[in-house]
Amino acid sequence: YYGSVSRTFTLAQDVDEAGRRQHRSGAGGTGRHVGSKPLLARSPQHERPHVPALTQRRAARGLRTVLTPHPLEAARLLGLADARAVQADRLDAARALARRFGAVVVLKGSGTIVDDGVATPWINPSGNALLATAGTGDVLTGLIGGLWSSRRDSAGTTADLAALVAAAVWRHGDAADQALAGGRRVLLAGELI
């Protein structure tokens, strides 16, 4: 993607010409790195990748996407000035993102929210401040992408996908909780794996 949102994490499922499922995950800043253009260009549904347009076109084609923004990224996607409006009503912001982009949304932060735009949002009880470290969102994106791509049915319905995403979010937070319980005061992203 290219545009005003520089670090939104996306996961997407596509179906190739032979009917095989393919999953892609794009990490933060993907659109700003020249090496990412070939990966993004292989997605036939877009000419110029940009998160809002890409997710809306994917939803129109019945393809699913997972977005994992932190509050500032969420504010940018919603056209808000800053993260304060998102933080003031995180549930509303997650729901608005899910509905606007036809995606399962993981609004990161204390009490990470998973919302598919239809069912009751889920608030993650696991996790702690150790996750406020560079790269931990990348690990979460990889965990979600790995779980999603390993499913034969590719997570079935959107509700099934939201449940899979919620499980990944909980595992991610639980790893940080275990580290804290073990006496850790600092956690590097690679240690979550």
C-alpha positions as CSV (number, residue, x, y, z in Angstrom):
1,Y,0.0,0.0,0.0
2,Y,1.0,3.6,-0.5
3,G,-0.5,6.6,1.1
4,S,-1.0,8.2,4.4
5,V,-1.1,5.1,6.6
6,S,2.5,4.0,6.8
7,R,2.4,1.1,9.3
8,T,-0.9,-0.7,9.1
9,F,-0.4,-4.5,9.2
10,T,-2.5,-6.5,6.8
11,L,-3.2,-10.1,6.1
12,A,-5.0,-11.2,3.1
13,Q,-6.3,-14.3,1.4
14,D,-6.4,-14.7,-2.3
15,V,-7.3,-17.6,-4.6
16,D,-4.9,-18.2,-7.6
17,E,-5.9,-19.2,-11.1
18,A,-5.9,-22.9,-10.2
19,G,-8.2,-22.3,-7.3
20,R,-5.5,-22.6,-4.6
21,R,-5.7,-20.4,-1.6
22,Q,-2.8,-18.0,-1.0
23,H,-2.1,-15.9,2.0
24,R,-0.1,-12.8,2.2
25,S,0.9,-10.7,5.2
26,G,2.3,-7.3,4.9
27,A,4.2,-5.8,7.8
28,G,4.6,-2.3,8.9
29,G,6.1,0.1,6.3
30,T,5.7,-2.4,3.5
31,G,4.6,0.1,1.0
32,R,7.6,2.3,1.6
33,H,10.2,-0.4,0.7
34,V,11.0,-1.0,-2.9
35,G,11.4,-4.7,-2.3
36,S,7.7,-5.0,-1.3
37,K,6.4,-3.8,-4.7
38,P,6.7,-7.2,-6.4
39,L,4.9,-8.9,-3.6
40,L,2.0,-6.4,-3.7
41,A,2.0,-6.4,-7.5
42,R,1.2,-10.1,-7.5
43,S,-2.2,-9.3,-6.0
44,P,-4.3,-9.0,-9.1
45,Q,-7.1,-7.0,-7.5
46,H,-5.2,-3.8,-7.3
47,E,-3.1,-1.6,-9.4
48,R,-1.8,0.8,-6.8
49,P,-1.9,-0.8,-3.3
50,H,-3.5,1.4,-0.7
51,V,-5.1,0.0,2.5
52,P,-8.6,1.6,2.2
53,A,-9.0,0.9,-1.5
54,L,-7.4,-2.5,-1.3
55,T,-9.6,-3.8,1.5
56,Q,-12.8,-2.4,0.0
57,R,-12.1,-4.1,-3.3
58,R,-11.2,-7.3,-1.6
59,A,-14.5,-7.2,0.4
60,A,-16.5,-6.6,-2.8
61,R,-14.9,-9.8,-4.2
62,G,-15.8,-11.8,-1.1
63,L,-12.1,-12.1,-0.1
64,R,-11.2,-11.6,3.6
65,T,-8.6,-9.3,5.1
66,V,-7.3,-8.8,8.7
67,L,-6.1,-5.4,9.7
68,T,-4.0,-5.0,12.9
69,P,-3.6,-1.2,13.5
70,H,-2.5,0.5,16.7
71,P,-4.5,3.5,17.8
72,L,-2.7,6.1,15.6
73,E,-3.0,3.9,12.5
74,A,-6.7,3.4,13.3
75,A,-7.1,7.2,13.6
76,R,-5.5,7.7,10.2
77,L,-7.7,5.0,8.6
78,L,-10.8,6.6,10.1
79,G,-9.7,10.1,9.0
80,L,-9.3,11.4,12.6
81,A,-6.7,13.9,13.6
82,D,-5.0,11.8,16.3
83,A,-5.3,8.7,18.4
84,R,-7.2,10.4,21.3
85,A,-10.5,9.9,19.5
86,V,-9.8,6.2,19.0
87,Q,-8.7,5.8,22.6
88,A,-11.8,7.6,23.8
89,D,-14.0,4.8,22.4
90,R,-11.9,1.9,21.3
91,L,-14.9,-0.4,20.7
92,D,-16.6,2.1,18.4
93,A,-13.4,2.7,16.5
94,A,-12.8,-1.1,16.0
95,R,-16.4,-1.5,14.8
96,A,-16.1,1.4,12.4
97,L,-12.9,0.1,10.9
98,A,-14.3,-3.4,10.5
99,R,-17.4,-2.1,8.8
100,R,-15.7,0.5,6.6
101,F,-13.1,-2.0,5.3
102,G,-15.0,-5.2,5.4
103,A,-12.2,-6.7,7.5
104,V,-11.6,-8.5,10.8
105,V,-9.9,-5.7,12.8
106,V,-7.4,-6.2,15.7
107,L,-7.2,-2.8,17.4
108,K,-4.0,-3.2,19.4
109,G,-3.3,-1.7,22.8
110,S,-4.3,-2.4,26.3
111,G,-7.3,-4.6,26.0
112,T,-6.7,-5.4,22.3
113,I,-10.1,-5.6,20.5
114,V,-11.0,-8.1,17.7
115,D,-14.0,-7.1,15.7
116,D,-15.5,-8.5,12.5
117,G,-18.1,-5.8,12.1
118,V,-21.0,-8.1,12.9
119,A,-20.6,-10.2,16.1
120,T,-20.0,-8.8,19.5
121,P,-16.4,-7.6,19.7
122,W,-13.9,-9.6,21.8
123,I,-11.6,-7.8,24.2
124,N,-8.4,-9.7,24.9
125,P,-7.6,-10.3,28.6
126,S,-4.0,-11.3,28.1
127,G,-1.0,-9.2,27.5
128,N,0.9,-6.5,29.3
129,A,3.2,-3.5,28.8
130,L,6.1,-5.8,27.6
131,L,4.3,-5.9,24.2
132,A,5.0,-2.2,23.8
133,T,8.2,-3.0,22.0
134,A,9.3,-2.6,18.4
135,G,8.4,-5.6,16.3
136,T,5.8,-7.3,18.6
137,G,3.1,-6.3,16.2
138,D,5.0,-8.0,13.4
139,V,5.1,-11.1,15.5
140,L,1.3,-10.9,16.0
141,T,0.8,-10.5,12.2
142,G,3.0,-13.5,11.6
143,L,1.1,-15.6,14.2
144,I,-2.3,-14.7,12.7
145,G,-1.0,-15.3,9.2
146,G,0.5,-18.6,10.1
147,L,-2.6,-19.9,11.8
148,W,-4.9,-18.7,9.0
149,S,-2.8,-20.2,6.2
150,S,-2.5,-23.5,8.1
151,R,-6.3,-24.0,8.1
152,R,-7.6,-26.3,5.3
153,D,-10.9,-24.5,5.2
154,S,-9.0,-21.2,5.5
155,A,-11.0,-20.4,8.6
156,G,-14.4,-21.0,7.2
157,T,-16.8,-18.1,7.8
158,T,-15.8,-14.6,8.8
159,A,-16.9,-15.5,12.3
160,D,-14.5,-18.5,12.2
161,L,-11.7,-16.2,11.0
162,A,-12.5,-13.7,13.9
163,A,-12.3,-16.6,16.4
164,L,-8.9,-17.7,14.9
165,V,-7.6,-14.1,15.1
166,A,-8.8,-13.9,18.7
167,A,-7.0,-17.1,19.6
168,A,-3.8,-15.7,18.0
169,V,-4.2,-12.4,19.9
170,W,-4.7,-14.3,23.1
171,R,-1.6,-16.5,22.5
172,H,0.5,-13.4,21.7
173,G,-0.6,-11.7,25.0
174,D,-0.2,-14.9,27.0
175,A,3.5,-15.2,25.9
176,A,4.1,-11.7,27.3
177,D,2.2,-12.6,30.5
178,Q,4.4,-15.7,30.9
179,A,7.5,-13.6,30.4
180,L,6.4,-11.1,33.0
181,A,5.5,-13.9,35.5
182,G,9.0,-15.3,34.9
183,G,10.5,-12.0,36.0
184,R,11.2,-10.4,32.6
185,R,11.2,-6.6,32.6
186,V,12.1,-6.3,28.9
187,L,10.9,-8.5,26.0
188,L,12.3,-8.5,22.5
189,A,9.9,-9.2,19.7
190,G,11.9,-12.4,18.7
191,E,11.4,-13.8,22.2
192,L,7.7,-14.0,21.6
193,I,8.1,-16.8,19.1
